[in-house]
Amino acid sequence: VSFFLLVSVSVAMTVSVEVAPARRPSQNLSSPSRRMSSERMSRLSLSTASIDGGLDLIAMEKERKKLSAEMKSLRLEFALDFMDVSVKLLVVVSVLTASAFEASHVFLIALLLVALFLSAFAVTMRLRDASDLKFLVRHGFSRRWKKKERISGGQDPRVVRDAERRQLKHFIFRTVQAWCADLPWIVFNVNRVAQTGGGGGAAVVLRTVSIAFAGFGFGMKFAAFVNLVKMTLFAGVKMSMKEVWEELPADVKCGVGHSDQADTAEAMREAFKQCMGQIADTPSFMVVTMTADHDHRAGLDVLAELAPNVPYSGSTTCRGTLIGDKALHGGQLVAVWGIYDPEGFYAPGIFEYTEKPVEDAFRACKKAYGNFKVERETKKSVHGVPSFVWFNGAPDPEDRTLEGFAKALGENTPVVGGSSADNDISGKWKQWCSLNGGTITSSGCSFTLCFCSAVVQGQLFTGYNATGKKGVVTQMEGTRKICTIDDRPAIEVYNEWTGGHYSELMETKENPNILAESSLYPLGQVCGQDEDGEPFYRSIHPSQIWTKTGAVQVFSDVKEGESIVMMSGTKENVVNRIAGVASHIVRTSGFSLQEVRGSLVIFCAGAMMFAGDSIGIAAQKLNTALGGTPYMGMHTFGEQGMFPDGLSRHGNLMFSALVVSSRRRIMKVLNVDTGRSVLATEPEFERILAQGCLHTL
C-alpha cells in the first residue's frame, strides 16, 4: 500500500509540476494601460511591460531559478523518504512473517505508519508550494495574495516573505519527521537488535540497513532543526504573516486643452472637453487663459456651467500659448490646464490693487488661507503652507504683491505665475478667478493657494547672460523709473553699454518705446548664488526712454544703491533655455522624468517676440524635456517664480516652470494584504518603519 501510494505521488509530482520558462506576463490583469509620459506612476501591476518591467523580469527569472532549485530539493528528499519508508516496510513485513505476533509489533507498525504519513504529507506540502511558485512565475503574482498586483521596481517583497515562510514551514516539518519518526525508529530497532543479540540473517541485515537509512535521514533533518533554531531565535523569522506596506504615488493627473474658435463659448467647451479627455475625471483646479480679443465673460459663464464647483484662476495671455509640441499663435485662443487631485485643496482669491498693494495681497491671502483652515480636517494629505501659489496679476505692482504674499505665508512659500498680458501692450489685459461665479478685473490680481497632495518643483530662470558692463543706480523716480546710473543719466550709460544701440531711436522719437529693441540687451541684477557658487540673475526689461530727463522705464522694481548689469542673449539662447529650465527642475528635484504628471510654464511675451519664428522649436524642446506630459505655457508681461535660494521674485524676459510629480507631499502607504492605508503623519507609520515593512517607490 505504501509503495503504490508513494509511487502515485511521485508520478503526480512529475506530471503536474514542471519548471516553466519565464515569459512575458499576461496583459489582461487588473493594471490599467499606461502612457509612458503621464501615467507612469499609477498603481500599476508589474505584470505590465514597462521600464520597471525590465527589473521585474529579472526578479521573475530569479523566482524561476528558485522554483527549479526547490523542485530538485523536493525530488531528492522524496527519493530519500521513499527509500526510507520502503526499507521500513520491508523490516515490518520480515518481522511479522518471521515470528509470532508480539506487542512490540504494534509499536513497530505505528512507527511505520507515522513515517509513511509524514513522508506523504511532506511531499503533498512541497507539491503545493511548487505549484504556487509555478503560478507566480507564469502570472507575476501569487494566488494567495489579496492584491493581485505586484509591487513595482524589482522583486516583490511578498515573494521574499512567502519564501521565508515556506522555508520555515519546511524546516518545522522536517524537524517533526526527525523527532517523531526517524529517532524513535532508530532507538526502537537498535534496542531490539541489542536484545536479540545481533546475529546473522536477512532480517538483521535489513534492520541494520533500515537503521542506517533512518540515521542518515535523521542527520539531514537535524540540519533542518538547526536551521529552524537559527531562523527563529537569531533571524527572528515567524510563521505569522509579515506585513508588507507599499508606498503609494500621489493620485494626481493633469490635462490640457485649447481651441482657436472665434466663438468664445464654443472655444471654452472645446478646450474643456480636451482637458477632461486627458484627466478622465472632474478637475480639482484649473488655470484658464484667453487672448485679450475674446469675450472673457462669456467664456467663464460657460466654464461655470461645465464645472460648477471647480476652482480656477487665470488671466489673458499675449498672442497665444505653448501646448505640446506646438506654439499656438496668430489668432484668438482659449486654453485650459487642469489637475485632478482629490486629496489636495485649492483656495482661489482675487483683489483690486489700491495704493497699498502689499496690504492688499496680505489681506486677500489671509482670507483664502482661512478657507483652507476650515477644510483641512478633511484633507489630511495636505497641511501647513501651500505647495505653491499660482499668481496672475496686472503689470506694475508684482514685486510688492509678492512681498504681501511672503508676509502672509512666509518667504519660502513658492509663488509661481505671470503678469497678465494682451497682444499689443494696450492695457486690455484681464485677471479672473472662480469666486462668486467668476470674477473678472483688469487692475487687480487673481491667485490660488494650491495645497497639492503631490510634490511640485519650480524655478525661475533668465535666458540671458551677464556682461561685464555694470553700474550702481544712484537716483530713482518711483519704483520703476531709473533716473541715473553712477550719477549720470541712465540712458546715456545704458546706450554706451550697448554700443550706441539706441542713438538713432532717441534722435528720431520722443520718449520711444524700446520693448522690442531692449529684448537684445536687458538689464539684470544679481540675486544670490547657486549651489555651485555661481551668481544667479533676474533680468529686467527696459520699456521706455524718457528723452528729456534721460531716464529709463523698466518693468521691475529697482532701488537706489542697487547694482545693475547689462545682459545679452541670442535667439538660440531663448529657444533652448526654456527646455533647459524644465530639464534642470526634473534633474534637481529628486524625482524622475517618468514621475512627471504635468506642468505649468510661463514664457515671457517679450522673449517670445524676440524668438520670432523659432518659438515653435522652443515648444518642441519643452515638450521633449517634460516627457510629453500635459503642460500649458502662457506668454506674460512679467514672470514670477522661485530662485535657487528658495525665494520667490518677479522678473522680465524670464521663464518660470512648475512641474507636478507623482511623489506624495506626505507619504501614504498601503497594506497590500488588508488594503488599509496610513499617512506618514499618523503614529502607526513609525511602527511600520521600525519593523522594516515598507517598500518604497
Secondary structure, DSSP 8 states (H G I E B T S, - for coil): -HHHHHHHHHHHHHHH----------S-SSS----TTTSTTSS--TTS-SHHHHHHHHHHHHHHHHHHHHHHHHHHHHHHHHHHHHHHHHHHHHHHHHS---HHHHHHHHHHHHHHHHHHHHHHHHHHHHHHHHHHHHHSS-TT-SS-S--SSSS-HHHHHHHHHHHHHHHHHHHHHIIIIIHHHHHHHHHHHHHHT---SHHHHHHHHHHHHHHHHHHHHHHHHHHHHIIIIIS---SS----EEE-----EEEEEEE--SSHHHHHHHHHHHHHHHH-S--SEEEEEEETTS-HHHHHHHHHHHSTT--EEEEEESSEEEETTEEEESS--EEEEEEE-TT-EEEEEEEE--S-HHHHHHHHHHHHHHHHHHHGGG-TT--SS-SEEEEEE-SS-HHHHHHHHHHHH-TTS-EEEE----SSSSS---EEESGGG-EEESSEEEEEEEE-SEEEEEEEEES-EEEEEEEEEEEEETTTEEEEETTEEHHHHHHHHTTSTTHHHHHH-SS-B-TTGGGSS-EEEEEEE-TTS-EEEEEE-EEEEETTTTEEEESS---TT-EEEEEE--HHHHHHHHHHHHHHHHHHHSS-GGGEEEEEEEEEHHHHHHHGGGHHHHHHHHHHHTTT--EEEEEESSEEEE-TTS-EEEESSEEEEEEEEEEESS-EEEETTT--EEETTSTHHHHHHHTT-EE--
